[in-house]
Structure formats: structure tokens, C-alpha cells
Amino acid sequence: VMSSQTLTKTWKSIWWIPLTKGILAIIAAVMAVVWSHQTMEALVVIVGVYAIVDSVMTLINAQALRGMVGTGFMRAWGIIGIIIGLVLIVHPGFSLHVIAILIGVWLVLLGVAATGFALPMRFVTEKAWAWMLGGGIGLFALGIVILVHPGFGVVAMSWLLAIGVLLYGVANIAIAVSVHKITNSISSAVRRDPRNTLIEGEVVDSPATSQETSPHRELK
């Protein structure tokens, strides 16, 4: 059982983070496709910048959710993502094979992070967590494909990245919208009675409220 006031205060202040992550992911996916006929260096810089921005927001998210299951891994992933992003930006001229390995590792880790974030979210959201889980699995699979076949050309690599990042973006937006709706619902319930609590995403009336609304209820 979790205090609905505590949960509402936490999520209401950070729901914009997955929303922003999702919007940025979709923008990055579109840029990867639009620039698919450019040089590999241009694609690498796009991936590097996006990796850093997403990782910084992941660290902010982890800090806000400190104490929740999985936030330690989120911090670790945020730091690793920043390092990979910096390497890609500073050395965009690495051989295609090295670049493919770095991007493949990044996608695999991003998939693991998304999956790890989705699992505890099933207690908060009804369906949105499944979007994040699906996105995480998709990212992991794409990363493995790139690692197994690092010889992809720029166009193929761009499309694979676009598909993976787009999945991640949609999943983040789904989480944001769902959390925003739930926190609004909880706020309404708390205004009715501050003693209400939240159990696995469902607002549960306090015992006193239940007794007040049905004072003569009989046990069956």
C-alpha cells in the first residue's frame, strides 16, 4: 500500500519527463530517416546528441523516483548513455564496424533500461507499461541484430535506429499520458478524502469512508 498523496506528488511533478523523452525520440527518429542518405558521421552525431540528452533526462527521472525499484539501474544507464554519446560525438569518424558495435550496445542497454522501467510501472499504469515493455524488447532485439550484423550501410542503419527510437518514443509518451491521467484521478480522490490510498494503480477508499457510505453493510 502506498500513500496516494506521496505518489501523486512525485508523479505529478515528473510526468513531463517521459513526455519530453518521447517527443525528442520521435524527432530523432525522423532526423535519422531524413538524413539517411548523408554520411555515417552525420548519423553518428545525431545518435550521440540524442543519447546524451535522453541519458541526462533519465538521471533526472531516477533522482525524482529515488527509492523506487529500478532507479539504481536507471542511474547506471544514464551515466553509460552519456559516455557512449560523448564517444560518438568526439569520434564520429570511427570505422563503420566500431560505430555499429557502439550503437548496438547502446540499443541493447536502452532496451534493458526500458524493460526494467516498465516492470514496476505495471503497478502504476493499466496498459501503458506494456508499451514500454514492448519498446524495450524491440530495442534489445534491434541492438542484437546490429551487433550480429555490424556491416549495415548508412541507410539500413538509419532505418533500424529510427524504428527502435520511434518505439521508445511512443512508449514514453504512453507512460506520460497514462501517469498524468492517473495522478489527476488520484488528486480528485484525495480531495474527497485525504485518507484514501492507492493499491496497484487503483484508488481505494479509506475504511472510514466505506463505513460512512454504507453504515449498515453486512458481511457475507
Biotite code that builds the C-alpha atoms (Angstrom):
import biotite.structure as struc

atoms = struc.array([
    struc.Atom([0.000, 0.000, 0.000], chain_id="A", res_id=1, res_name="VAL", atom_name="CA", element="C"),
    struc.Atom([1.332, 3.404, -0.962], chain_id="A", res_id=2, res_name="MET", atom_name="CA", element="C"),
    struc.Atom([0.154, 6.769, 0.249], chain_id="A", res_id=3, res_name="SER", atom_name="CA", element="C"),
    struc.Atom([-1.750, 8.340, -2.623], chain_id="A", res_id=4, res_name="SER", atom_name="CA", element="C"),
    struc.Atom([-0.608, 11.800, -1.554], chain_id="A", res_id=5, res_name="GLN", atom_name="CA", element="C"),
    struc.Atom([3.054, 10.751, -1.842], chain_id="A", res_id=6, res_name="THR", atom_name="CA", element="C"),
    struc.Atom([2.608, 9.017, -5.187], chain_id="A", res_id=7, res_name="LEU", atom_name="CA", element="C"),
    struc.Atom([0.603, 11.887, -6.636], chain_id="A", res_id=8, res_name="THR", atom_name="CA", element="C"),
    struc.Atom([3.137, 14.495, -5.550], chain_id="A", res_id=9, res_name="LYS", atom_name="CA", element="C"),
    struc.Atom([6.021, 12.517, -7.069], chain_id="A", res_id=10, res_name="THR", atom_name="CA", element="C"),
    struc.Atom([4.470, 11.605, -10.410], chain_id="A", res_id=11, res_name="TRP", atom_name="CA", element="C"),
    struc.Atom([2.637, 14.883, -10.883], chain_id="A", res_id=12, res_name="LYS", atom_name="CA", element="C"),
    struc.Atom([5.950, 16.702, -10.760], chain_id="A", res_id=13, res_name="SER", atom_name="CA", element="C"),
    struc.Atom([7.770, 14.469, -13.264], chain_id="A", res_id=14, res_name="ILE", atom_name="CA", element="C"),
    struc.Atom([5.210, 13.133, -15.759], chain_id="A", res_id=15, res_name="TRP", atom_name="CA", element="C"),
    struc.Atom([6.569, 15.656, -18.262], chain_id="A", res_id=16, res_name="TRP", atom_name="CA", element="C"),
    struc.Atom([9.916, 13.827, -18.300], chain_id="A", res_id=17, res_name="ILE", atom_name="CA", element="C"),
    struc.Atom([8.743, 10.724, -20.202], chain_id="A", res_id=18, res_name="PRO", atom_name="CA", element="C"),
    struc.Atom([6.610, 13.010, -22.388], chain_id="A", res_id=19, res_name="LEU", atom_name="CA", element="C"),
    struc.Atom([9.669, 15.079, -23.333], chain_id="A", res_id=20, res_name="THR", atom_name="CA", element="C"),
    struc.Atom([11.768, 11.949, -23.814], chain_id="A", res_id=21, res_name="LYS", atom_name="CA", element="C"),
    struc.Atom([9.110, 10.586, -26.140], chain_id="A", res_id=22, res_name="GLY", atom_name="CA", element="C"),
    struc.Atom([8.850, 13.759, -28.230], chain_id="A", res_id=23, res_name="ILE", atom_name="CA", element="C"),
    struc.Atom([12.644, 14.008, -28.541], chain_id="A", res_id=24, res_name="LEU", atom_name="CA", element="C"),
    struc.Atom([12.828, 10.334, -29.532], chain_id="A", res_id=25, res_name="ALA", atom_name="CA", element="C"),
    struc.Atom([10.309, 10.839, -32.336], chain_id="A", res_id=26, res_name="ILE", atom_name="CA", element="C"),
    struc.Atom([12.231, 13.903, -33.559], chain_id="A", res_id=27, res_name="ILE", atom_name="CA", element="C"),
    struc.Atom([15.475, 11.886, -33.520], chain_id="A", res_id=28, res_name="ALA", atom_name="CA", element="C"),
    struc.Atom([13.805, 9.044, -35.434], chain_id="A", res_id=29, res_name="ALA", atom_name="CA", element="C"),
    struc.Atom([12.559, 11.450, -38.128], chain_id="A", res_id=30, res_name="VAL", atom_name="CA", element="C"),
    struc.Atom([16.002, 13.053, -38.398], chain_id="A", res_id=31, res_name="MET", atom_name="CA", element="C"),
    struc.Atom([17.627, 9.631, -38.774], chain_id="A", res_id=32, res_name="ALA", atom_name="CA", element="C"),
    struc.Atom([15.346, 8.839, -41.727], chain_id="A", res_id=33, res_name="VAL", atom_name="CA", element="C"),
    struc.Atom([15.631, 12.300, -43.337], chain_id="A", res_id=34, res_name="VAL", atom_name="CA", element="C"),
    struc.Atom([19.424, 12.191, -43.083], chain_id="A", res_id=35, res_name="TRP", atom_name="CA", element="C"),
    struc.Atom([19.678, 8.527, -44.078], chain_id="A", res_id=36, res_name="SER", atom_name="CA", element="C"),
    struc.Atom([21.423, 9.462, -47.340], chain_id="A", res_id=37, res_name="HIS", atom_name="CA", element="C"),
    struc.Atom([24.011, 11.631, -45.596], chain_id="A", res_id=38, res_name="GLN", atom_name="CA", element="C"),
    struc.Atom([27.363, 10.426, -44.307], chain_id="A", res_id=39, res_name="THR", atom_name="CA", element="C"),
    struc.Atom([27.706, 7.993, -41.422], chain_id="A", res_id=40, res_name="MET", atom_name="CA", element="C"),
    struc.Atom([29.382, 10.772, -39.436], chain_id="A", res_id=41, res_name="GLU", atom_name="CA", element="C"),
    struc.Atom([26.179, 12.853, -39.545], chain_id="A", res_id=42, res_name="ALA", atom_name="CA", element="C"),
    struc.Atom([24.101, 9.900, -38.347], chain_id="A", res_id=43, res_name="LEU", atom_name="CA", element="C"),
    struc.Atom([26.577, 9.174, -35.557], chain_id="A", res_id=44, res_name="VAL", atom_name="CA", element="C"),
    struc.Atom([26.447, 12.778, -34.304], chain_id="A", res_id=45, res_name="VAL", atom_name="CA", element="C"),
    struc.Atom([22.621, 12.653, -34.233], chain_id="A", res_id=46, res_name="ILE", atom_name="CA", element="C"),
    struc.Atom([22.708, 9.428, -32.223], chain_id="A", res_id=47, res_name="VAL", atom_name="CA", element="C"),
    struc.Atom([25.366, 10.814, -29.879], chain_id="A", res_id=48, res_name="GLY", atom_name="CA", element="C"),
    struc.Atom([23.478, 14.028, -29.127], chain_id="A", res_id=49, res_name="VAL", atom_name="CA", element="C"),
    struc.Atom([20.218, 12.154, -28.587], chain_id="A", res_id=50, res_name="TYR", atom_name="CA", element="C"),
    struc.Atom([21.918, 9.574, -26.344], chain_id="A", res_id=51, res_name="ALA", atom_name="CA", element="C"),
    struc.Atom([23.304, 12.323, -24.111], chain_id="A", res_id=52, res_name="ILE", atom_name="CA", element="C"),
    struc.Atom([20.013, 14.242, -23.865], chain_id="A", res_id=53, res_name="VAL", atom_name="CA", element="C"),
    struc.Atom([17.994, 11.109, -23.157], chain_id="A", res_id=54, res_name="ASP", atom_name="CA", element="C"),
    struc.Atom([20.523, 9.918, -20.566], chain_id="A", res_id=55, res_name="SER", atom_name="CA", element="C"),
    struc.Atom([20.506, 13.251, -18.723], chain_id="A", res_id=56, res_name="VAL", atom_name="CA", element="C"),
    struc.Atom([16.709, 13.110, -18.527], chain_id="A", res_id=57, res_name="MET", atom_name="CA", element="C"),
    struc.Atom([16.941, 9.517, -17.318], chain_id="A", res_id=58, res_name="THR", atom_name="CA", element="C"),
    struc.Atom([19.195, 10.675, -14.463], chain_id="A", res_id=59, res_name="LEU", atom_name="CA", element="C"),
    struc.Atom([16.677, 13.415, -13.576], chain_id="A", res_id=60, res_name="ILE", atom_name="CA", element="C"),
    struc.Atom([13.901, 10.824, -13.611], chain_id="A", res_id=61, res_name="ASN", atom_name="CA", element="C"),
    struc.Atom([15.894, 8.444, -11.410], chain_id="A", res_id=62, res_name="ALA", atom_name="CA", element="C"),
    struc.Atom([16.614, 11.197, -8.901], chain_id="A", res_id=63, res_name="GLN", atom_name="CA", element="C"),
    struc.Atom([12.936, 12.128, -8.688], chain_id="A", res_id=64, res_name="ALA", atom_name="CA", element="C"),
    struc.Atom([11.932, 8.475, -8.223], chain_id="A", res_id=65, res_name="LEU", atom_name="CA", element="C"),
    struc.Atom([14.723, 7.620, -5.767], chain_id="A", res_id=66, res_name="ARG", atom_name="CA", element="C"),
    struc.Atom([13.683, 4.779, -3.514], chain_id="A", res_id=67, res_name="GLY", atom_name="CA", element="C"),
    struc.Atom([11.629, 3.068, -6.215], chain_id="A", res_id=68, res_name="MET", atom_name="CA", element="C"),
    struc.Atom([12.694, -0.303, -7.592], chain_id="A", res_id=69, res_name="VAL", atom_name="CA", element="C"),
    struc.Atom([15.000, 0.075, -10.585], chain_id="A", res_id=70, res_name="GLY", atom_name="CA", element="C"),
    struc.Atom([16.210, 3.632, -10.001], chain_id="A", res_id=71, res_name="THR", atom_name="CA", element="C"),
    struc.Atom([19.754, 2.408, -9.298], chain_id="A", res_id=72, res_name="GLY", atom_name="CA", element="C"),
    struc.Atom([19.879, 0.800, -12.724], chain_id="A", res_id=73, res_name="PHE", atom_name="CA", element="C"),
    struc.Atom([18.397, 3.949, -14.261], chain_id="A", res_id=74, res_name="MET", atom_name="CA", element="C"),
    struc.Atom([21.270, 5.972, -12.802], chain_id="A", res_id=75, res_name="ARG", atom_name="CA", element="C"),
    struc.Atom([23.826, 3.482, -14.112], chain_id="A", res_id=76, res_name="ALA", atom_name="CA", element="C"),
    struc.Atom([22.230, 3.547, -17.559], chain_id="A", res_id=77, res_name="TRP", atom_name="CA", element="C"),
    struc.Atom([22.146, 7.346, -17.569], chain_id="A", res_id=78, res_name="GLY", atom_name="CA", element="C"),
    struc.Atom([25.895, 7.511, -16.909], chain_id="A", res_id=79, res_name="ILE", atom_name="CA", element="C"),
    struc.Atom([26.694, 4.823, -19.500], chain_id="A", res_id=80, res_name="ILE", atom_name="CA", element="C"),
    struc.Atom([24.481, 6.535, -22.082], chain_id="A", res_id=81, res_name="GLY", atom_name="CA", element="C"),
    struc.Atom([26.278, 9.853, -21.590], chain_id="A", res_id=82, res_name="ILE", atom_name="CA", element="C"),
    struc.Atom([29.660, 8.151, -22.029], chain_id="A", res_id=83, res_name="ILE", atom_name="CA", element="C"),
    struc.Atom([28.566, 6.392, -25.231], chain_id="A", res_id=84, res_name="ILE", atom_name="CA", element="C"),
    struc.Atom([27.062, 9.625, -26.551], chain_id="A", res_id=85, res_name="GLY", atom_name="CA", element="C"),
    struc.Atom([30.265, 11.572, -25.883], chain_id="A", res_id=86, res_name="LEU", atom_name="CA", element="C"),
    struc.Atom([32.380, 8.903, -27.589], chain_id="A", res_id=87, res_name="VAL", atom_name="CA", element="C"),
    struc.Atom([30.142, 9.008, -30.667], chain_id="A", res_id=88, res_name="LEU", atom_name="CA", element="C"),
    struc.Atom([30.264, 12.821, -30.874], chain_id="A", res_id=89, res_name="ILE", atom_name="CA", element="C"),
    struc.Atom([34.015, 13.116, -30.273], chain_id="A", res_id=90, res_name="VAL", atom_name="CA", element="C"),
    struc.Atom([34.928, 10.270, -32.650], chain_id="A", res_id=91, res_name="HIS", atom_name="CA", element="C"),
    struc.Atom([32.280, 10.178, -35.397], chain_id="A", res_id=92, res_name="PRO", atom_name="CA", element="C"),
    struc.Atom([34.916, 9.041, -37.871], chain_id="A", res_id=93, res_name="GLY", atom_name="CA", element="C"),
    struc.Atom([35.453, 5.636, -36.303], chain_id="A", res_id=94, res_name="PHE", atom_name="CA", element="C"),
    struc.Atom([35.213, 2.706, -38.698], chain_id="A", res_id=95, res_name="SER", atom_name="CA", element="C"),
    struc.Atom([31.689, 1.557, -39.584], chain_id="A", res_id=96, res_name="LEU", atom_name="CA", element="C"),
    struc.Atom([32.287, -1.665, -37.680], chain_id="A", res_id=97, res_name="HIS", atom_name="CA", element="C"),
    struc.Atom([33.198, 0.144, -34.441], chain_id="A", res_id=98, res_name="VAL", atom_name="CA", element="C"),
    struc.Atom([30.302, 2.585, -34.814], chain_id="A", res_id=99, res_name="ILE", atom_name="CA", element="C"),
    struc.Atom([27.871, -0.301, -35.374], chain_id="A", res_id=100, res_name="ALA", atom_name="CA", element="C"),
    struc.Atom([29.104, -2.040, -32.220], chain_id="A", res_id=101, res_name="ILE", atom_name="CA", element="C"),
    struc.Atom([28.740, 1.129, -30.126], chain_id="A", res_id=102, res_name="LEU", atom_name="CA", element="C"),
    struc.Atom([25.230, 1.791, -31.460], chain_id="A", res_id=103, res_name="ILE", atom_name="CA", element="C"),
    struc.Atom([24.285, -1.871, -30.996], chain_id="A", res_id=104, res_name="GLY", atom_name="CA", element="C"),
    struc.Atom([25.464, -1.831, -27.377], chain_id="A", res_id=105, res_name="VAL", atom_name="CA", element="C"),
    struc.Atom([23.579, 1.430, -26.781], chain_id="A", res_id=106, res_name="TRP", atom_name="CA", element="C"),
    struc.Atom([20.337, -0.033, -28.173], chain_id="A", res_id=107, res_name="LEU", atom_name="CA", element="C"),
    struc.Atom([20.716, -3.214, -26.109], chain_id="A", res_id=108, res_name="VAL", atom_name="CA", element="C"),
    struc.Atom([21.289, -1.235, -22.912], chain_id="A", res_id=109, res_name="LEU", atom_name="CA", element="C"),
    struc.Atom([18.450, 1.145, -23.767], chain_id="A", res_id=110, res_name="LEU", atom_name="CA", element="C"),
    struc.Atom([16.189, -1.881, -24.253], chain_id="A", res_id=111, res_name="GLY", atom_name="CA", element="C"),
    struc.Atom([17.198, -3.348, -20.910], chain_id="A", res_id=112, res_name="VAL", atom_name="CA", element="C"),
    struc.Atom([16.637, 0.030, -19.203], chain_id="A", res_id=113, res_name="ALA", atom_name="CA", element="C"),
    struc.Atom([13.198, 0.447, -20.794], chain_id="A", res_id=114, res_name="ALA", atom_name="CA", element="C"),
    struc.Atom([12.202, -3.082, -19.781], chain_id="A", res_id=115, res_name="THR", atom_name="CA", element="C"),
    struc.Atom([13.458, -2.530, -16.251], chain_id="A", res_id=116, res_name="GLY", atom_name="CA", element="C"),
    struc.Atom([11.430, 0.683, -16.022], chain_id="A", res_id=117, res_name="PHE", atom_name="CA", element="C"),
    struc.Atom([8.295, -0.962, -17.449], chain_id="A", res_id=118, res_name="ALA", atom_name="CA", element="C"),
    struc.Atom([8.030, -3.775, -14.902], chain_id="A", res_id=119, res_name="LEU", atom_name="CA", element="C"),
    struc.Atom([7.489, -1.650, -11.744], chain_id="A", res_id=120, res_name="PRO", atom_name="CA", element="C"),
    struc.Atom([5.257, 0.666, -13.792], chain_id="A", res_id=121, res_name="MET", atom_name="CA", element="C"),
    struc.Atom([2.680, -2.128, -14.099], chain_id="A", res_id=122, res_name="ARG", atom_name="CA", element="C"),
    struc.Atom([1.632, -1.250, -10.533], chain_id="A", res_id=123, res_name="PHE", atom_name="CA", element="C"),
    struc.Atom([1.021, 2.362, -11.544], chain_id="A", res_id=124, res_name="VAL", atom_name="CA", element="C"),
    struc.Atom([-0.447, 2.225, -15.053], chain_id="A", res_id=125, res_name="THR", atom_name="CA", element="C"),
    struc.Atom([-3.035, -0.097, -16.543], chain_id="A", res_id=126, res_name="GLU", atom_name="CA", element="C"),
    struc.Atom([-1.773, -0.579, -20.101], chain_id="A", res_id=127, res_name="LYS", atom_name="CA", element="C"),
    struc.Atom([0.975, 1.955, -20.768], chain_id="A", res_id=128, res_name="ALA", atom_name="CA", element="C"),
    struc.Atom([3.614, -0.186, -19.047], chain_id="A", res_id=129, res_name="TRP", atom_name="CA", element="C"),
    struc.Atom([3.071, -2.821, -21.757], chain_id="A", res_id=130, res_name="ALA", atom_name="CA", element="C"),
    struc.Atom([4.013, -0.225, -24.398], chain_id="A", res_id=131, res_name="TRP", atom_name="CA", element="C"),
    struc.Atom([7.265, 0.426, -22.561], chain_id="A", res_id=132, res_name="MET", atom_name="CA", element="C"),
    struc.Atom([7.895, -3.307, -22.195], chain_id="A", res_id=133, res_name="LEU", atom_name="CA", element="C"),
    struc.Atom([7.288, -3.854, -25.901], chain_id="A", res_id=134, res_name="GLY", atom_name="CA", element="C"),
    struc.Atom([9.528, -0.930, -26.765], chain_id="A", res_id=135, res_name="GLY", atom_name="CA", element="C"),
    struc.Atom([12.281, -2.278, -24.536], chain_id="A", res_id=136, res_name="GLY", atom_name="CA", element="C"),
    struc.Atom([12.115, -5.722, -26.104], chain_id="A", res_id=137, res_name="ILE", atom_name="CA", element="C"),
    struc.Atom([12.117, -4.172, -29.595], chain_id="A", res_id=138, res_name="GLY", atom_name="CA", element="C"),
    struc.Atom([15.173, -2.027, -28.799], chain_id="A", res_id=139, res_name="LEU", atom_name="CA", element="C"),
    struc.Atom([17.006, -5.017, -27.345], chain_id="A", res_id=140, res_name="PHE", atom_name="CA", element="C"),
    struc.Atom([16.243, -7.107, -30.453], chain_id="A", res_id=141, res_name="ALA", atom_name="CA", element="C"),
    struc.Atom([17.379, -4.348, -32.829], chain_id="A", res_id=142, res_name="LEU", atom_name="CA", element="C"),
    struc.Atom([20.594, -3.914, -30.853], chain_id="A", res_id=143, res_name="GLY", atom_name="CA", element="C"),
    struc.Atom([21.322, -7.626, -31.115], chain_id="A", res_id=144, res_name="ILE", atom_name="CA", element="C"),
    struc.Atom([20.641, -7.555, -34.866], chain_id="A", res_id=145, res_name="VAL", atom_name="CA", element="C"),
    struc.Atom([23.146, -4.718, -35.326], chain_id="A", res_id=146, res_name="ILE", atom_name="CA", element="C"),
    struc.Atom([25.750, -6.438, -33.147], chain_id="A", res_id=147, res_name="LEU", atom_name="CA", element="C"),
    struc.Atom([25.376, -9.702, -35.067], chain_id="A", res_id=148, res_name="VAL", atom_name="CA", element="C"),
    struc.Atom([25.430, -7.930, -38.466], chain_id="A", res_id=149, res_name="HIS", atom_name="CA", element="C"),
    struc.Atom([27.580, -4.802, -37.970], chain_id="A", res_id=150, res_name="PRO", atom_name="CA", element="C"),
    struc.Atom([28.120, -4.415, -41.719], chain_id="A", res_id=151, res_name="GLY", atom_name="CA", element="C"),
    struc.Atom([24.888, -2.496, -42.345], chain_id="A", res_id=152, res_name="PHE", atom_name="CA", element="C"),
    struc.Atom([25.176, 0.547, -44.582], chain_id="A", res_id=153, res_name="GLY", atom_name="CA", element="C"),
    struc.Atom([24.175, 4.077, -43.600], chain_id="A", res_id=154, res_name="VAL", atom_name="CA", element="C"),
    struc.Atom([20.628, 3.801, -44.972], chain_id="A", res_id=155, res_name="VAL", atom_name="CA", element="C"),
    struc.Atom([19.905, 0.440, -43.324], chain_id="A", res_id=156, res_name="ALA", atom_name="CA", element="C"),
    struc.Atom([21.431, 1.621, -40.040], chain_id="A", res_id=157, res_name="MET", atom_name="CA", element="C"),
    struc.Atom([19.363, 4.815, -40.160], chain_id="A", res_id=158, res_name="SER", atom_name="CA", element="C"),
    struc.Atom([16.113, 2.922, -40.604], chain_id="A", res_id=159, res_name="TRP", atom_name="CA", element="C"),
    struc.Atom([16.918, 0.423, -37.855], chain_id="A", res_id=160, res_name="LEU", atom_name="CA", element="C"),
    struc.Atom([17.744, 3.261, -35.479], chain_id="A", res_id=161, res_name="LEU", atom_name="CA", element="C"),
    struc.Atom([14.612, 5.154, -36.496], chain_id="A", res_id=162, res_name="ALA", atom_name="CA", element="C"),
    struc.Atom([12.386, 2.136, -35.816], chain_id="A", res_id=163, res_name="ILE", atom_name="CA", element="C"),
    struc.Atom([13.967, 1.487, -32.417], chain_id="A", res_id=164, res_name="GLY", atom_name="CA", element="C"),
    struc.Atom([13.943, 5.079, -31.235], chain_id="A", res_id=165, res_name="VAL", atom_name="CA", element="C"),
    struc.Atom([10.381, 5.577, -32.529], chain_id="A", res_id=166, res_name="LEU", atom_name="CA", element="C"),
    struc.Atom([9.193, 2.587, -30.459], chain_id="A", res_id=167, res_name="LEU", atom_name="CA", element="C"),
    struc.Atom([10.927, 4.069, -27.436], chain_id="A", res_id=168, res_name="TYR", atom_name="CA", element="C"),
    struc.Atom([9.344, 7.466, -28.053], chain_id="A", res_id=169, res_name="GLY", atom_name="CA", element="C"),
    struc.Atom([5.804, 6.134, -28.388], chain_id="A", res_id=170, res_name="VAL", atom_name="CA", element="C"),
    struc.Atom([6.261, 4.060, -25.216], chain_id="A", res_id=171, res_name="ALA", atom_name="CA", element="C"),
    struc.Atom([7.433, 7.100, -23.242], chain_id="A", res_id=172, res_name="ASN", atom_name="CA", element="C"),
    struc.Atom([4.504, 9.200, -24.427], chain_id="A", res_id=173, res_name="ILE", atom_name="CA", element="C"),
    struc.Atom([2.082, 6.401, -23.486], chain_id="A", res_id=174, res_name="ALA", atom_name="CA", element="C"),
    struc.Atom([3.594, 6.278, -19.983], chain_id="A", res_id=175, res_name="ILE", atom_name="CA", element="C"),
    struc.Atom([3.388, 10.070, -19.618], chain_id="A", res_id=176, res_name="ALA", atom_name="CA", element="C"),
    struc.Atom([-0.246, 10.307, -20.719], chain_id="A", res_id=177, res_name="VAL", atom_name="CA", element="C"),
    struc.Atom([-1.292, 7.396, -18.518], chain_id="A", res_id=178, res_name="SER", atom_name="CA", element="C"),
    struc.Atom([0.528, 8.703, -15.435], chain_id="A", res_id=179, res_name="VAL", atom_name="CA", element="C"),
    struc.Atom([-0.925, 12.184, -15.957], chain_id="A", res_id=180, res_name="HIS", atom_name="CA", element="C"),
    struc.Atom([-4.474, 10.786, -16.116], chain_id="A", res_id=181, res_name="LYS", atom_name="CA", element="C"),
    struc.Atom([-3.926, 8.597, -13.058], chain_id="A", res_id=182, res_name="ILE", atom_name="CA", element="C"),
    struc.Atom([-2.444, 11.382, -10.937], chain_id="A", res_id=183, res_name="THR", atom_name="CA", element="C"),
    struc.Atom([-5.397, 13.610, -11.803], chain_id="A", res_id=184, res_name="ASN", atom_name="CA", element="C"),
    struc.Atom([-7.752, 10.806, -10.762], chain_id="A", res_id=185, res_name="SER", atom_name="CA", element="C"),
    struc.Atom([-5.864, 10.317, -7.502], chain_id="A", res_id=186, res_name="ILE", atom_name="CA", element="C"),
    struc.Atom([-5.930, 14.054, -6.801], chain_id="A", res_id=187, res_name="SER", atom_name="CA", element="C"),
    struc.Atom([-9.714, 14.031, -7.134], chain_id="A", res_id=188, res_name="SER", atom_name="CA", element="C"),
    struc.Atom([-9.985, 11.041, -4.780], chain_id="A", res_id=189, res_name="ALA", atom_name="CA", element="C"),
    struc.Atom([-7.692, 12.669, -2.233], chain_id="A", res_id=190, res_name="VAL", atom_name="CA", element="C"),
    struc.Atom([-9.705, 15.872, -2.327], chain_id="A", res_id=191, res_name="ARG", atom_name="CA", element="C"),
    struc.Atom([-12.776, 13.780, -1.477], chain_id="A", res_id=192, res_name="ARG", atom_name="CA", element="C"),
    struc.Atom([-10.982, 12.076, 1.394], chain_id="A", res_id=193, res_name="ASP", atom_name="CA", element="C"),
    struc.Atom([-7.234, 12.532, 2.181], chain_id="A", res_id=194, res_name="PRO", atom_name="CA", element="C"),
    struc.Atom([-7.246, 9.098, 3.871], chain_id="A", res_id=195, res_name="ARG", atom_name="CA", element="C"),
    struc.Atom([-7.675, 7.284, 0.549], chain_id="A", res_id=196, res_name="ASN", atom_name="CA", element="C"),
    struc.Atom([-4.771, 5.134, -0.609], chain_id="A", res_id=197, res_name="THR", atom_name="CA", element="C"),
    struc.Atom([-3.520, 3.603, -3.838], chain_id="A", res_id=198, res_name="LEU", atom_name="CA", element="C"),
    struc.Atom([-3.080, -0.135, -4.333], chain_id="A", res_id=199, res_name="ILE", atom_name="CA", element="C"),
    struc.Atom([-1.547, -1.249, -7.654], chain_id="A", res_id=200, res_name="GLU", atom_name="CA", element="C"),
    struc.Atom([-2.874, 1.725, -9.543], chain_id="A", res_id=201, res_name="GLY", atom_name="CA", element="C"),
    struc.Atom([-6.386, 1.639, -8.068], chain_id="A", res_id=202, res_name="GLU", atom_name="CA", element="C"),
    struc.Atom([-7.713, 4.268, -5.671], chain_id="A", res_id=203, res_name="VAL", atom_name="CA", element="C"),
    struc.Atom([-9.116, 2.518, -2.608], chain_id="A", res_id=204, res_name="VAL", atom_name="CA", element="C"),
    struc.Atom([-11.486, 4.312, -0.256], chain_id="A", res_id=205, res_name="ASP", atom_name="CA", element="C"),
    struc.Atom([-10.414, 4.513, 3.343], chain_id="A", res_id=206, res_name="SER", atom_name="CA", element="C"),
    struc.Atom([-12.243, 2.181, 5.756], chain_id="A", res_id=207, res_name="PRO", atom_name="CA", element="C"),
    struc.Atom([-13.880, 5.191, 7.391], chain_id="A", res_id=208, res_name="ALA", atom_name="CA", element="C"),
    struc.Atom([-15.213, 6.409, 4.050], chain_id="A", res_id=209, res_name="THR", atom_name="CA", element="C"),
    struc.Atom([-16.584, 2.969, 3.222], chain_id="A", res_id=210, res_name="SER", atom_name="CA", element="C"),
    struc.Atom([-18.361, 2.781, 6.560], chain_id="A", res_id=211, res_name="GLN", atom_name="CA", element="C"),
    struc.Atom([-19.776, 6.270, 6.132], chain_id="A", res_id=212, res_name="GLU", atom_name="CA", element="C"),
    struc.Atom([-21.180, 5.495, 2.683], chain_id="A", res_id=213, res_name="THR", atom_name="CA", element="C"),
    struc.Atom([-22.575, 2.096, 3.745], chain_id="A", res_id=214, res_name="SER", atom_name="CA", element="C"),
    struc.Atom([-23.088, 2.154, 7.523], chain_id="A", res_id=215, res_name="PRO", atom_name="CA", element="C"),
    struc.Atom([-25.313, -0.916, 7.595], chain_id="A", res_id=216, res_name="HIS", atom_name="CA", element="C"),
    struc.Atom([-23.362, -3.116, 5.189], chain_id="A", res_id=217, res_name="ARG", atom_name="CA", element="C"),
    struc.Atom([-23.428, -6.769, 6.235], chain_id="A", res_id=218, res_name="GLU", atom_name="CA", element="C"),
    struc.Atom([-20.564, -9.197, 5.780], chain_id="A", res_id=219, res_name="LEU", atom_name="CA", element="C"),
    struc.Atom([-21.337, -12.157, 3.547], chain_id="A", res_id=220, res_name="LYS", atom_name="CA", element="C"),
])
